[in-house]
Amino acid sequence: MRRNLVYSSNPPCILVTKISSFLCSTLLFVAQFSEMSLGDNGQLSIDKPTSFLKFLDCFLRISAVPLSVATIWLTTTNQQDNSSYGKIEFQNFLGLKYMVWISGICAAYAFASAACTLLKFLVAKAWLFFAPDQIIAYLMVTSGAAALEILYLAYKGDRGVTWSEACTSYGRFCSKVKLALILHFLALCCFLVLAVISGYRAFSIFEPPPVSPKEVEEERA
């Protein structure tokens, strides 16, 4: 019984639970909202459901917001004091600070783009989302790689430069960095899919080049 109480009061566990419930609520909200559109009088009216692609786009953008915010919270509040080696916190590592900054940019952009999608604003101009989606996805890859390198060295060390592993002395710090990386990776997956969707939307507006009758006859021959 005591063990369950300790587990339930663990902040990372509570955070993951809240994120899961938020994503489920978001899924239901977007599914319901996607069946509504603006009528001629400016009010919401029931219309044909939008395509699955638009639904997925909106859901992924909203989902990236809590994942990025949770990554920021876990990283910025992560610190541990050791009587033998002193105190360690995220500000001691440039890679973790870089991940925090990129997660903040990701959360702000995901919120703004999701609002535009839900409010039917600039949705028709798919090319406006194409470049930012690609840039955000690239920045998230680089920031995740930087944080992952720090976590690898903390667990494995580097004998070539006589760096010993540190997670035996700072186990709680390493565990929170690992959880933050998992959430960051989930947000990255959202933007990787969004980059593909926005690319498809941007280039699908162009018609294929016309084929002359002579080329058709040559292919048939």
N, C-alpha and C positions, 0 to 999 in steps of 0.2 A: 504493500500500500504506500509506504513511504517513497519507494522508488518511483512509482507512478506519479506522485505529487511533485517530485523533483523534476521528472521528465516534462510534465505538463507546464511547469513554471519556467522552463528553459526558453529564453527569448528567441533563439533561432528557430526552435520548433514552433513557437507561437507565430512567428513571422511567416514561416512556410505555410502554416494552416490558414492564416489570413489571406495570403496570396492565392492559395488554391480556391478559397471561397469567393474571392474577388473575381478570379478568372471564370468561375462557373456562373456568377451573376452577370459578368460581362457577356458571356456567350449567350445567355438567355435574353439580355437586353438588346444585343445587336441582332439576334435572330428575330425579335419582335419588331425592332425599328426598321429592319430591312424590308418589311412588308408594308411600309408606309411611305408616302411621297407627298410633295407639296401640290395642292390643287390649284385651280385658277384663282380662288379667293384668298390664297396665301396661307390656308390652313392645312394641317396634315390630314390626308385622306388615305384610305386603304387602296392599294393598287396592286399590280402584279408583283410577286416577289422578285427582288433583284437577283442577279446571277450569283452563283456560288463564289465566283472570283471576287466580286465586290464585298461580299460578306466576309470572306477570308481576309481580305485586305484590311477592312475596318477592325476586325477582331484582333489581328496581329498587332496593329498600331496601338490599340488600347492596352493589349497585354504587355507590350514592351515598357509601358510607363511604370507599373508597380514593380516589375522585375528590375528595372534600372534604379528606381528609388531604393528598393531593398538592398541592392548592391552597394549603393552609396552609404546607406545607414550601417550596414554590416562592416564596411571597410573603415569608415571614419570613427566608429565607436570601438574599434578593435585595438586593444592594448593589453599588455600583461607585464607584471612585475616579477622579477626573479631575484631572490636574495643573493645569488652568486654572480649573476651576469648583468643585473640592472633591469631597467624598464625598456620595453620595446613597444612601438606604436607605428601606425601606418605612415606617419610623416617621415619616418626614417628611410622609406623606400620610395624612390622616384617612380618606379613602375606602378605602385599602388595609387599614388597621387594622380598619375596619368589616367589610370582606369576610372578614378572618381570623376575627373573632369569630363572624360568621354561619356561616362554614364549620365552625367548631368545634361550634356548636350543631347544625348539620345532621348532622355526622358522629355525634355522640352520640345524637341522636334516631333517625337511620336505623339505627344499631347496635341500640338498644334495641327498636325496633319490629320489626326483622328477627328478633331473638331471640324476641320474643313470637309472631311468625308461625310460625317454625320449630318452636317448642316447643308449638304449639297453645294458647298462653295468651292469653286475651282476644280471640281471633280472632273468636268469635261476636258480640262486641259491636263491630260495625264503626263505630258512631258515635263510639267513643273515639278513632279515628284520623282522623276527618273534620276536626275543627277544627285539630289540630296540623299535618296535611298542608297545609291551606290557608294557615296562618300561616307555616310554613317556606317554602313556595313564594313567598309575598309578600315575605318578608324577603330571600330569595335574589335576587329581581328587583331590589329596591332596592339591595342591596349590589353586584350586578353592574353596575347602571347607574352607581353612584358610581365604581367602578373604571374603567369604560369611559370616563367623562368625563375622568378623569385621563390615561388612555392617549391619548385623542383630542387633548387639549391638548399632550401631550408630543410627538406626531407633527406636529400642525398649528400649534400655537401659537394666539394670539389677538391679532390686530392691533389690535383695539379698545382693549385695555388694554396694548398694547406688550409682550405676552408672545411671546417667540420660541420656536420648537420646540427640544426638548432631546434628541431621540433620535439626532441626529447625534453628539452628545458622549457620550451614555449609551446606546449601542446595545444592549449586553448586558442592561442593566437593563430596557429597553423590551421586549426579546424575551422575557424571563422573565415579565414582567407579562402579555404577550400570551398566553403558554402557560398561565399560571395562570387567565386569563379563559376560555380555551377549556375547561379542565377544570371551572371553575365553571359554565360554561354547560351542559356535559354533565350535571353534577349537578342543575342547575335543570331540565333536560328530564326527568330521572327524577322529580322531585317534581311537575312539572306533570302528568305522566301519573298519578302516584300520587294527586294531588288529584282527578282525574277518577274514578279507580277507587274511592277511598274515598267520594266523593260518590254514586256509583252504588250502592255497597253500603249506604250509610246510608239512602238513600231507597227502595231496592228492597224493603225489608222492609215497607213500607206498601202495603196493597192499594188498588187504585183505588176511587173512590167508587162505590157501587151505582147502577145505572141502573134506574129504575122501568119497569114494562111500558108505562105510558102514554107515556113518552118514546120508547121503542123503536117503538111504533106510529106516533107522530108522525113519526119519522125515515123510516120505511118509506113513509109516505104522501107 
